[in-house]
Every structure is written in C-alpha cells, then in structure tokens.
Amino acid sequence: MNQAIPFSEAAECLAQLGHPHRLRIFNLLVQAGGAGLKVGEIQEALALPKSTVSHHLAELASVRLISQTREGRVIRCRIEVDRALNIKEFMNRCCDGLPAA
C-alpha cells in the first residue's frame, strides 16, 4: 500500500490537476500506461502549441505527477504511478463518509 500523502502535497497536486489542459494531459498519460507518450503525441492529441504543452508538462512534473525522459531527440512523458495512486487514495479517504445518493 502507498504511503499516505500529506494534505499540503495533495493540495499542490490537485491544484495542478485543476487546469483543464493539465487534467487532460494527466488522463492521456494514465491511458497510455507504462509506455507513456512523446511530447509531440500529447501536443497532437490536444491540438495545442508545443510551448503550451511544455508549460503544462513542467507544472505536472513539478509536483511529481509525471516524469520526463529524453530518448534521442524526443522527450517521453510517463505518469508517476505511485504518486497518482497516492492522490487517488487521498481523495478516497478525504471523501469517506459522504452520504449515499
């Protein structure tokens, strides 16, 4: 089981995920699985300028939700699975006790 994430770290991660482009990038990388995606593939999927995608990727990397590795001339992005699971578990615990609909 993953270590519980402190409220301050969870808040930083959730703040970064609060932007529509970053949330979409995060979702794309979750769906891509372990192989991740090249920056150009993310850019193409979102139809955004490279500089915009790079900015959002940097924000996600700053809170360790994604990692980036250079492969020759391209950069591949991958979800940080443990960190993502920590956030998911945090939200489950945070919302525990909500009344049933």
Biopython code that builds the backbone (N, CA, C, O; Angstrom):
import numpy as np
from Bio.PDB.StructureBuilder import StructureBuilder

atoms = [
    (1, "MET", "N", (0.845, -1.192, 0.000)),
    (1, "MET", "CA", (0.000, 0.000, 0.000)),
    (1, "MET", "C", (0.879, 1.240, 0.000)),
    (1, "MET", "O", (1.943, 1.254, 0.619)),
    (2, "ASN", "N", (0.440, 2.265, -0.685)),
    (2, "ASN", "CA", (1.204, 3.500, -0.777)),
    (2, "ASN", "C", (1.151, 4.277, 0.528)),
    (2, "ASN", "O", (0.181, 4.191, 1.281)),
    (3, "GLN", "N", (2.203, 5.033, 0.780)),
    (3, "GLN", "CA", (2.265, 5.881, 1.961)),
    (3, "GLN", "C", (1.269, 7.029, 1.813)),
    (3, "GLN", "O", (1.106, 7.591, 0.730)),
    (4, "ALA", "N", (0.605, 7.367, 2.921)),
    (4, "ALA", "CA", (-0.371, 8.466, 2.885)),
    (4, "ALA", "C", (0.330, 9.767, 2.516)),
    (4, "ALA", "O", (1.418, 10.064, 3.010)),
    (5, "ILE", "N", (-0.293, 10.520, 1.662)),
    (5, "ILE", "CA", (0.256, 11.795, 1.207)),
    (5, "ILE", "C", (-0.259, 12.899, 2.143)),
    (5, "ILE", "O", (-1.443, 12.914, 2.478)),
    (6, "PRO", "N", (0.611, 13.816, 2.564)),
    (6, "PRO", "CA", (0.161, 14.912, 3.429)),
    (6, "PRO", "C", (-0.815, 15.842, 2.693)),
    (6, "PRO", "O", (-0.788, 15.948, 1.467)),
    (7, "PHE", "N", (-1.670, 16.506, 3.465)),
    (7, "PHE", "CA", (-2.655, 17.426, 2.890)),
    (7, "PHE", "C", (-1.990, 18.480, 2.011)),
    (7, "PHE", "O", (-2.505, 18.792, 0.937)),
    (8, "SER", "N", (-0.860, 19.034, 2.442)),
    (8, "SER", "CA", (-0.217, 20.100, 1.664)),
    (8, "SER", "C", (0.236, 19.597, 0.296)),
    (8, "SER", "O", (0.078, 20.296, -0.705)),
    (9, "GLU", "N", (0.794, 18.396, 0.246)),
    (9, "GLU", "CA", (1.227, 17.838, -1.046)),
    (9, "GLU", "C", (0.028, 17.491, -1.917)),
    (9, "GLU", "O", (0.047, 17.723, -3.126)),
    (10, "ALA", "N", (-1.015, 16.936, -1.307)),
    (10, "ALA", "CA", (-2.217, 16.610, -2.074)),
    (10, "ALA", "C", (-2.814, 17.885, -2.664)),
    (10, "ALA", "O", (-3.260, 17.894, -3.812)),
    (11, "ALA", "N", (-2.823, 18.960, -1.878)),
    (11, "ALA", "CA", (-3.369, 20.225, -2.365)),
    (11, "ALA", "C", (-2.570, 20.748, -3.549)),
    (11, "ALA", "O", (-3.157, 21.258, -4.504)),
    (12, "GLU", "N", (-1.242, 20.634, -3.510)),
    (12, "GLU", "CA", (-0.408, 21.075, -4.634)),
    (12, "GLU", "C", (-0.726, 20.272, -5.886)),
    (12, "GLU", "O", (-0.873, 20.835, -6.970)),
    (13, "CYS", "N", (-0.832, 18.955, -5.736)),
    (13, "CYS", "CA", (-1.139, 18.096, -6.886)),
    (13, "CYS", "C", (-2.522, 18.408, -7.450)),
    (13, "CYS", "O", (-2.699, 18.531, -8.662)),
    (14, "LEU", "N", (-3.492, 18.534, -6.557)),
    (14, "LEU", "CA", (-4.853, 18.812, -7.017)),
    (14, "LEU", "C", (-4.951, 20.186, -7.663)),
    (14, "LEU", "O", (-5.720, 20.370, -8.606)),
    (15, "ALA", "N", (-4.185, 21.151, -7.172)),
    (15, "ALA", "CA", (-4.175, 22.478, -7.799)),
    (15, "ALA", "C", (-3.661, 22.378, -9.229)),
    (15, "ALA", "O", (-4.212, 23.008, -10.132)),
    (16, "GLN", "N", (-2.614, 21.594, -9.439)),
    (16, "GLN", "CA", (-2.094, 21.432, -10.805)),
    (16, "GLN", "C", (-3.090, 20.699, -11.694)),
    (16, "GLN", "O", (-3.216, 21.013, -12.878)),
    (17, "LEU", "N", (-3.789, 19.735, -11.137)),
    (17, "LEU", "CA", (-4.786, 18.997, -11.918)),
    (17, "LEU", "C", (-6.059, 19.811, -12.143)),
    (17, "LEU", "O", (-6.929, 19.406, -12.914)),
    (18, "GLY", "N", (-6.166, 20.953, -11.475)),
    (18, "GLY", "CA", (-7.341, 21.797, -11.602)),
    (18, "GLY", "C", (-7.415, 22.574, -12.907)),
    (18, "GLY", "O", (-8.430, 23.213, -13.184)),
    (19, "HIS", "N", (-6.377, 22.532, -13.702)),
    (19, "HIS", "CA", (-6.393, 23.200, -15.008)),
    (19, "HIS", "C", (-6.840, 22.194, -16.064)),
    (19, "HIS", "O", (-6.325, 21.076, -16.094)),
    (20, "PRO", "N", (-7.784, 22.558, -16.931)),
    (20, "PRO", "CA", (-8.314, 21.599, -17.909)),
    (20, "PRO", "C", (-7.253, 20.948, -18.799)),
    (20, "PRO", "O", (-7.333, 19.748, -19.065)),
    (21, "HIS", "N", (-6.265, 21.713, -19.263)),
    (21, "HIS", "CA", (-5.239, 21.119, -20.128)),
    (21, "HIS", "C", (-4.379, 20.121, -19.348)),
    (21, "HIS", "O", (-4.039, 19.055, -19.863)),
    (22, "ARG", "N", (-4.030, 20.466, -18.115)),
    (22, "ARG", "CA", (-3.203, 19.559, -17.320)),
    (22, "ARG", "C", (-3.978, 18.307, -16.947)),
    (22, "ARG", "O", (-3.416, 17.212, -16.943)),
    (23, "LEU", "N", (-5.241, 18.448, -16.638)),
    (23, "LEU", "CA", (-6.056, 17.275, -16.321)),
    (23, "LEU", "C", (-6.163, 16.367, -17.535)),
    (23, "LEU", "O", (-6.114, 15.144, -17.404)),
    (24, "ARG", "N", (-6.309, 16.955, -18.707)),
    (24, "ARG", "CA", (-6.388, 16.151, -19.941)),
    (24, "ARG", "C", (-5.061, 15.443, -20.213)),
    (24, "ARG", "O", (-5.045, 14.271, -20.588)),
    (25, "ILE", "N", (-3.959, 16.149, -20.024)),
    (25, "ILE", "CA", (-2.639, 15.530, -20.203)),
    (25, "ILE", "C", (-2.470, 14.368, -19.231)),
    (25, "ILE", "O", (-2.025, 13.286, -19.616)),
    (26, "PHE", "N", (-2.826, 14.597, -17.971)),
    (26, "PHE", "CA", (-2.730, 13.549, -16.955)),
    (26, "PHE", "C", (-3.541, 12.333, -17.383)),
    (26, "PHE", "O", (-3.063, 11.202, -17.298)),
    (27, "ASN", "N", (-4.775, 12.567, -17.847)),
    (27, "ASN", "CA", (-5.628, 11.472, -18.290)),
    (27, "ASN", "C", (-5.031, 10.737, -19.492)),
    (27, "ASN", "O", (-5.061, 9.508, -19.549)),
    (28, "LEU", "N", (-4.491, 11.489, -20.447)),
    (28, "LEU", "CA", (-3.850, 10.856, -21.606)),
    (28, "LEU", "C", (-2.706, 9.937, -21.176)),
    (28, "LEU", "O", (-2.547, 8.834, -21.699)),
    (29, "LEU", "N", (-1.914, 10.412, -20.214)),
    (29, "LEU", "CA", (-0.775, 9.615, -19.753)),
    (29, "LEU", "C", (-1.213, 8.403, -18.942)),
    (29, "LEU", "O", (-0.582, 7.349, -19.015)),
    (30, "VAL", "N", (-2.281, 8.540, -18.173)),
    (30, "VAL", "CA", (-2.832, 7.376, -17.461)),
    (30, "VAL", "C", (-3.273, 6.335, -18.485)),
    (30, "VAL", "O", (-2.968, 5.151, -18.344)),
    (31, "GLN", "N", (-3.989, 6.779, -19.511)),
    (31, "GLN", "CA", (-4.483, 5.857, -20.536)),
    (31, "GLN", "C", (-3.337, 5.225, -21.334)),
    (31, "GLN", "O", (-3.466, 4.097, -21.808)),
    (32, "ALA", "N", (-2.221, 5.941, -21.485)),
    (32, "ALA", "CA", (-1.076, 5.425, -22.244)),
    (32, "ALA", "C", (-0.351, 4.310, -21.499)),
    (32, "ALA", "O", (0.352, 3.507, -22.113)),
    (33, "GLY", "N", (-0.517, 4.256, -20.191)),
    (33, "GLY", "CA", (0.143, 3.207, -19.412)),
    (33, "GLY", "C", (1.641, 3.417, -19.314)),
    (33, "GLY", "O", (2.135, 4.537, -19.443)),
    (34, "GLY", "N", (2.348, 2.341, -19.087)),
    (34, "GLY", "CA", (3.791, 2.388, -18.857)),
    (34, "GLY", "C", (4.608, 2.921, -20.015)),
    (34, "GLY", "O", (5.708, 3.432, -19.807)),
    (35, "ALA", "N", (4.097, 2.813, -21.229)),
    (35, "ALA", "CA", (4.839, 3.299, -22.396)),
    (35, "ALA", "C", (4.893, 4.822, -22.432)),
    (35, "ALA", "O", (5.830, 5.396, -22.986)),
    (36, "GLY", "N", (3.900, 5.475, -21.846)),
    (36, "GLY", "CA", (3.860, 6.929, -21.870)),
    (36, "GLY", "C", (3.612, 7.454, -23.271)),
    (36, "GLY", "O", (3.217, 6.714, -24.172)),
    (37, "LEU", "N", (3.851, 8.745, -23.435)),
    (37, "LEU", "CA", (3.663, 9.403, -24.728)),
    (37, "LEU", "C", (4.791, 10.383, -24.976)),
    (37, "LEU", "O", (5.351, 10.958, -24.042)),
    (38, "LYS", "N", (5.116, 10.566, -26.242)),
    (38, "LYS", "CA", (6.059, 11.607, -26.618)),
    (38, "LYS", "C", (5.355, 12.947, -26.515)),
    (38, "LYS", "O", (4.137, 13.027, -26.678)),
    (39, "VAL", "N", (6.115, 14.002, -26.245)),
    (39, "VAL", "CA", (5.537, 15.334, -26.142)),
    (39, "VAL", "C", (4.748, 15.667, -27.410)),
    (39, "VAL", "O", (3.658, 16.231, -27.328)),
    (40, "GLY", "N", (5.283, 15.328, -28.561)),
    (40, "GLY", "CA", (4.590, 15.589, -29.820)),
    (40, "GLY", "C", (3.255, 14.872, -29.920)),
    (40, "GLY", "O", (2.315, 15.397, -30.517)),
    (41, "GLU", "N", (3.158, 13.686, -29.348)),
    (41, "GLU", "CA", (1.896, 12.945, -29.365)),
    (41, "GLU", "C", (0.853, 13.639, -28.474)),
    (41, "GLU", "O", (-0.329, 13.701, -28.814)),
    (42, "ILE", "N", (1.309, 14.152, -27.346)),
    (42, "ILE", "CA", (0.413, 14.890, -26.453)),
    (42, "ILE", "C", (-0.056, 16.163, -27.148)),
    (42, "ILE", "O", (-1.237, 16.510, -27.118)),
    (43, "GLN", "N", (0.889, 16.844, -27.768)),
    (43, "GLN", "CA", (0.583, 18.089, -28.481)),
    (43, "GLN", "C", (-0.454, 17.827, -29.570)),
    (43, "GLN", "O", (-1.414, 18.584, -29.713)),
    (44, "GLU", "N", (-0.263, 16.781, -30.315)),
    (44, "GLU", "CA", (-1.189, 16.437, -31.398)),
    (44, "GLU", "C", (-2.569, 16.090, -30.851)),
    (44, "GLU", "O", (-3.581, 16.529, -31.397)),
    (45, "ALA", "N", (-2.616, 15.305, -29.776)),
    (45, "ALA", "CA", (-3.904, 14.891, -29.203)),
    (45, "ALA", "C", (-4.704, 16.082, -28.684)),
    (45, "ALA", "O", (-5.933, 16.083, -28.755)),
    (46, "LEU", "N", (-4.012, 17.095, -28.162)),
    (46, "LEU", "CA", (-4.691, 18.252, -27.583)),
    (46, "LEU", "C", (-4.826, 19.424, -28.547)),
    (46, "LEU", "O", (-5.548, 20.382, -28.271)),
    (47, "ALA", "N", (-4.127, 19.345, -29.682)),
    (47, "ALA", "CA", (-4.133, 20.437, -30.668)),
    (47, "ALA", "C", (-3.751, 21.762, -30.010)),
    (47, "ALA", "O", (-4.426, 22.778, -30.180)),
    (48, "LEU", "N", (-2.650, 21.725, -29.252)),
    (48, "LEU", "CA", (-2.129, 22.921, -28.573)),
    (48, "LEU", "C", (-0.711, 23.194, -29.061)),
    (48, "LEU", "O", (-0.027, 22.277, -29.516)),
    (49, "PRO", "N", (-0.262, 24.444, -28.970)),
    (49, "PRO", "CA", (1.120, 24.755, -29.331)),
    (49, "PRO", "C", (2.108, 24.018, -28.415)),
    (49, "PRO", "O", (1.824, 23.748, -27.249)),
    (50, "LYS", "N", (3.257, 23.708, -28.978)),
    (50, "LYS", "CA", (4.279, 22.978, -28.223)),
    (50, "LYS", "C", (4.660, 23.712, -26.938)),
    (50, "LYS", "O", (4.849, 23.081, -25.898)),
    (51, "SER", "N", (4.774, 25.037, -27.002)),
    (51, "SER", "CA", (5.163, 25.800, -25.812)),
    (51, "SER", "C", (4.107, 25.678, -24.713)),
    (51, "SER", "O", (4.450, 25.627, -23.532)),
    (52, "THR", "N", (2.850, 25.632, -25.083)),
    (52, "THR", "CA", (1.770, 25.481, -24.103)),
    (52, "THR", "C", (1.827, 24.109, -23.453)),
    (52, "THR", "O", (1.717, 23.986, -22.233)),
    (53, "VAL", "N", (2.000, 23.081, -24.272)),
    (53, "VAL", "CA", (2.100, 21.714, -23.743)),
    (53, "VAL", "C", (3.316, 21.596, -22.829)),
    (53, "VAL", "O", (3.231, 21.005, -21.753)),
    (54, "SER", "N", (4.437, 22.152, -23.250)),
    (54, "SER", "CA", (5.658, 22.090, -22.428)),
    (54, "SER", "C", (5.455, 22.756, -21.076)),
    (54, "SER", "O", (5.910, 22.250, -20.050)),
    (55, "HIS", "N", (4.771, 23.892, -21.081)),
    (55, "HIS", "CA", (4.479, 24.598, -19.827)),
    (55, "HIS", "C", (3.661, 23.703, -18.885)),
    (55, "HIS", "O", (3.992, 23.573, -17.707)),
    (56, "HIS", "N", (2.603, 23.094, -19.404)),
    (56, "HIS", "CA", (1.742, 22.259, -18.572)),
    (56, "HIS", "C", (2.452, 20.999, -18.103)),
    (56, "HIS", "O", (2.233, 20.542, -16.982)),
    (57, "LEU", "N", (3.290, 20.441, -18.944)),
    (57, "LEU", "CA", (4.072, 19.272, -18.536)),
    (57, "LEU", "C", (5.029, 19.626, -17.399)),
    (57, "LEU", "O", (5.200, 18.848, -16.461)),
    (58, "ALA", "N", (5.644, 20.793, -17.485)),
    (58, "ALA", "CA", (6.549, 21.243, -16.423)),
    (58, "ALA", "C", (5.807, 21.397, -15.104)),
    (58, "ALA", "O", (6.338, 21.052, -14.048)),
    (59, "GLU", "N", (4.586, 21.911, -15.157)),
    (59, "GLU", "CA", (3.784, 22.067, -13.937)),
    (59, "GLU", "C", (3.452, 20.708, -13.324)),
    (59, "GLU", "O", (3.537, 20.544, -12.107)),
    (60, "LEU", "N", (3.080, 19.746, -14.142)),
    (60, "LEU", "CA", (2.780, 18.408, -13.639)),
    (60, "LEU", "C", (4.028, 17.726, -13.089)),
    (60, "LEU", "O", (3.962, 17.020, -12.083)),
    (61, "ALA", "N", (5.154, 17.937, -13.746)),
    (61, "ALA", "CA", (6.418, 17.354, -13.268)),
    (61, "ALA", "C", (6.858, 17.999, -11.963)),
    (61, "ALA", "O", (7.489, 17.344, -11.134)),
    (62, "SER", "N", (6.533, 19.278, -11.767)),
    (62, "SER", "CA", (6.964, 19.984, -10.557)),
    (62, "SER", "C", (6.350, 19.402, -9.293)),
    (62, "SER", "O", (6.918, 19.543, -8.210)),
    (63, "VAL", "N", (5.190, 18.746, -9.414)),
    (63, "VAL", "CA", (4.564, 18.102, -8.258)),
    (63, "VAL", "C", (4.686, 16.579, -8.347)),
    (63, "VAL", "O", (4.000, 15.840, -7.641)),
    (64, "ARG", "N", (5.572, 16.134, -9.230)),
    (64, "ARG", "CA", (5.928, 14.724, -9.385)),
    (64, "ARG", "C", (4.755, 13.819, -9.787)),
    (64, "ARG", "O", (4.711, 12.647, -9.413)),
    (65, "LEU", "N", (3.804, 14.377, -10.554)),
    (65, "LEU", "CA", (2.726, 13.547, -11.085)),
    (65, "LEU", "C", (3.140, 12.852, -12.372)),
    (65, "LEU", "O", (2.571, 11.824, -12.740)),
    (66, "ILE", "N", (4.135, 13.413, -13.057)),
    (66, "ILE", "CA", (4.662, 12.799, -14.274)),
    (66, "ILE", "C", (6.188, 12.846, -14.234)),
    (66, "ILE", "O", (6.786, 13.598, -13.465)),
    (67, "SER", "N", (6.794, 12.028, -15.078)),
    (67, "SER", "CA", (8.242, 12.098, -15.284)),
    (67, "SER", "C", (8.489, 12.254, -16.774)),
    (67, "SER", "O", (7.660, 11.886, -17.605)),
    (68, "GLN", "N", (9.655, 12.812, -17.090)),
    (68, "GLN", "CA", (10.028, 13.021, -18.487)),
    (68, "GLN", "C", (11.421, 12.454, -18.698)),
    (68, "GLN", "O", (12.322, 12.695, -17.895)),
    (69, "THR", "N", (11.600, 11.704, -19.771)),
    (69, "THR", "CA", (12.909, 11.166, -20.118)),
    (69, "THR", "C", (13.215, 11.485, -21.573)),
    (69, "THR", "O", (12.341, 11.447, -22.439)),
    (70, "ARG", "N", (14.463, 11.795, -21.809)),
    (70, "ARG", "CA", (14.908, 12.085, -23.174)),
    (70, "ARG", "C", (15.252, 10.774, -23.868)),
    (70, "ARG", "O", (15.950, 9.921, -23.320)),
    (71, "GLU", "N", (14.746, 10.639, -25.082)),
    (71, "GLU", "CA", (15.040, 9.481, -25.941)),
    (71, "GLU", "C", (15.547, 10.036, -27.266)),
    (71, "GLU", "O", (14.777, 10.254, -28.202)),
    (72, "GLY", "N", (16.838, 10.256, -27.327)),
    (72, "GLY", "CA", (17.398, 10.878, -28.524)),
    (72, "GLY", "C", (16.932, 12.318, -28.619)),
    (72, "GLY", "O", (17.254, 13.144, -27.766)),
    (73, "ARG", "N", (16.166, 12.614, -29.668)),
    (73, "ARG", "CA", (15.704, 13.988, -29.893)),
    (73, "ARG", "C", (14.314, 14.257, -29.336)),
    (73, "ARG", "O", (13.814, 15.377, -29.437)),
    (74, "VAL", "N", (13.687, 13.250, -28.754)),
    (74, "VAL", "CA", (12.327, 13.435, -28.237)),
    (74, "VAL", "C", (12.294, 13.245, -26.724)),
    (74, "VAL", "O", (13.185, 12.635, -26.133)),
    (75, "ILE", "N", (11.248, 13.782, -26.122)),
    (75, "ILE", "CA", (11.033, 13.605, -24.689)),
    (75, "ILE", "C", (9.765, 12.777, -24.520)),
    (75, "ILE", "O", (8.719, 13.078, -25.096)),
    (76, "ARG", "N", (9.886, 11.726, -23.715)),
    (76, "ARG", "CA", (8.752, 10.854, -23.421)),
    (76, "ARG", "C", (8.268, 11.156, -22.011)),
    (76, "ARG", "O", (9.064, 11.291, -21.082)),
    (77, "CYS", "N", (6.964, 11.258, -21.868)),
    (77, "CYS", "CA", (6.350, 11.553, -20.575)),
    (77, "CYS", "C", (5.585, 10.328, -20.086)),
    (77, "CYS", "O", (4.917, 9.638, -20.856)),
    (78, "ARG", "N", (5.701, 10.083, -18.806)),
    (78, "ARG", "CA", (5.001, 8.954, -18.192)),
    (78, "ARG", "C", (4.366, 9.411, -16.884)),
    (78, "ARG", "O", (4.862, 10.311, -16.206)),
    (79, "ILE", "N", (3.269, 8.771, -16.557)),
    (79, "ILE", "CA", (2.616, 9.023, -15.279)),
    (79, "ILE", "C", (3.494, 8.443, -14.172)),
    (79, "ILE", "O", (4.098, 7.385, -14.350)),
    (80, "GLU", "N", (3.567, 9.114, -13.054)),
    (80, "GLU", "CA", (4.225, 8.571, -11.861)),
    (80, "GLU", "C", (3.152, 7.796, -11.112)),
    (80, "GLU", "O", (2.372, 8.369, -10.351)),
    (81, "VAL", "N", (3.123, 6.501, -11.333)),
    (81, "VAL", "CA", (2.026, 5.656, -10.862)),
    (81, "VAL", "C", (1.838, 5.748, -9.356)),
    (81, "VAL", "O", (0.713, 5.933, -8.891)),
    (82, "ASP", "N", (2.910, 5.621, -8.585)),
    (82, "ASP", "CA", (2.765, 5.664, -7.126)),
    (82, "ASP", "C", (2.177, 6.983, -6.660)),
    (82, "ASP", "O", (1.319, 7.007, -5.778)),
    (83, "ARG", "N", (2.632, 8.072, -7.244)),
    (83, "ARG", "CA", (2.133, 9.402, -6.866)),
    (83, "ARG", "C", (0.651, 9.530, -7.232)),
    (83, "ARG", "O", (-0.144, 10.034, -6.439)),
    (84, "ALA", "N", (0.284, 9.076, -8.428)),
    (84, "ALA", "CA", (-1.113, 9.126, -8.861)),
    (84, "ALA", "C", (-1.995, 8.281, -7.951)),
    (84, "ALA", "O", (-3.107, 8.683, -7.607)),
    (85, "LEU", "N", (-1.500, 7.118, -7.565)),
    (85, "LEU", "CA", (-2.265, 6.270, -6.646)),
    (85, "LEU", "C", (-2.399, 6.920, -5.275)),
    (85, "LEU", "O", (-3.435, 6.795, -4.623)),
    (86, "ASN", "N", (-1.345, 7.618, -4.837)),
    (86, "ASN", "CA", (-1.425, 8.344, -3.566)),
    (86, "ASN", "C", (-2.536, 9.384, -3.602)),
    (86, "ASN", "O", (-3.287, 9.526, -2.637)),
    (87, "ILE", "N", (-2.643, 10.104, -4.701)),
    (87, "ILE", "CA", (-3.684, 11.122, -4.839)),
    (87, "ILE", "C", (-5.065, 10.465, -4.864)),
    (87, "ILE", "O", (-6.007, 10.946, -4.235)),
    (88, "LYS", "N", (-5.164, 9.376, -5.592)),
    (88, "LYS", "CA", (-6.443, 8.660, -5.662)),
    (88, "LYS", "C", (-6.857, 8.171, -4.274)),
    (88, "LYS", "O", (-8.014, 8.319, -3.881)),
    (89, "GLU", "N", (-5.920, 7.593, -3.540)),
    (89, "GLU", "CA", (-6.224, 7.113, -2.193)),
    (89, "GLU", "C", (-6.551, 8.272, -1.257)),
    (89, "GLU", "O", (-7.429, 8.152, -0.403)),
    (90, "PHE", "N", (-5.849, 9.392, -1.415)),
    (90, "PHE", "CA", (-6.129, 10.568, -0.610)),
    (90, "PHE", "C", (-7.585, 11.004, -0.809)),
    (90, "PHE", "O", (-8.301, 11.262, 0.158)),
    (91, "MET", "N", (-8.008, 11.082, -2.062)),
    (91, "MET", "CA", (-9.377, 11.508, -2.358)),
    (91, "MET", "C", (-10.401, 10.506, -1.817)),
    (91, "MET", "O", (-11.463, 10.902, -1.337)),
    (92, "ASN", "N", (-10.086, 9.221, -1.893)),
    (92, "ASN", "CA", (-10.990, 8.215, -1.327)),
    (92, "ASN", "C", (-11.150, 8.429, 0.170)),
    (92, "ASN", "O", (-12.264, 8.389, 0.692)),
    (93, "ARG", "N", (-10.017, 8.661, 0.872)),
    (93, "ARG", "CA", (-10.066, 8.881, 2.321)),
    (93, "ARG", "C", (-10.747, 10.215, 2.631)),
    (93, "ARG", "O", (-11.530, 10.315, 3.575)),
    (94, "CYS", "N", (-10.447, 11.218, 1.842)),
    (94, "CYS", "CA", (-10.989, 12.564, 2.060)),
    (94, "CYS", "C", (-12.516, 12.556, 1.923)),
    (94, "CYS", "O", (-13.215, 13.249, 2.663)),
    (95, "CYS", "N", (-13.017, 11.780, 0.987)),
    (95, "CYS", "CA", (-14.455, 11.757, 0.713)),
    (95, "CYS", "C", (-15.181, 10.637, 1.469)),
    (95, "CYS", "O", (-16.398, 10.493, 1.352)),
    (96, "ASP", "N", (-14.433, 9.850, 2.239)),
    (96, "ASP", "CA", (-15.048, 8.785, 3.021)),
    (96, "ASP", "C", (-16.035, 9.403, 3.998)),
    (96, "ASP", "O", (-15.707, 10.366, 4.692)),
    (97, "GLY", "N", (-17.211, 8.868, 4.052)),
    (97, "GLY", "CA", (-18.222, 9.393, 4.931)),
    (97, "GLY", "C", (-19.305, 10.195, 4.237)),
    (97, "GLY", "O", (-20.288, 10.604, 4.855)),
    (98, "LEU", "N", (-19.111, 10.419, 2.926)),
    (98, "LEU", "CA", (-20.165, 11.117, 2.175)),
    (98, "LEU", "C", (-21.437, 10.269, 2.215)),
    (98, "LEU", "O", (-21.366, 9.046, 2.093)),
    (99, "PRO", "N", (-22.576, 10.893, 2.381)),
    (99, "PRO", "CA", (-23.808, 10.111, 2.387)),
    (99, "PRO", "C", (-24.073, 9.523, 1.004)),
    (99, "PRO", "O", (-23.682, 10.095, -0.014)),
    (100, "ALA", "N", (-24.735, 8.387, 0.983)),
    (100, "ALA", "CA", (-25.079, 7.749, -0.287)),
    (100, "ALA", "C", (-26.122, 8.598, -1.006)),
    (100, "ALA", "O", (-26.957, 9.250, -0.378)),
    (101, "ALA", "N", (-26.056, 8.576, -2.324)),
    (101, "ALA", "CA", (-27.026, 9.361, -3.127)),
    (101, "ALA", "C", (-28.391, 8.755, -3.067)),
    (101, "ALA", "O", (-29.325, 9.275, -3.677)),
]
sb = StructureBuilder()
sb.init_structure("model")
sb.init_model(0)
sb.init_chain("A")
sb.init_seg("    ")
for serial, (resi, resn, name, xyz) in enumerate(atoms, 1):
    if name == "N":
        sb.init_residue(resn, " ", resi, " ")
    sb.init_atom(name, np.array(xyz, "f"), 0.0, 1.0, " ", f" {name:<3s}", serial, name[0])
structure = sb.get_structure()
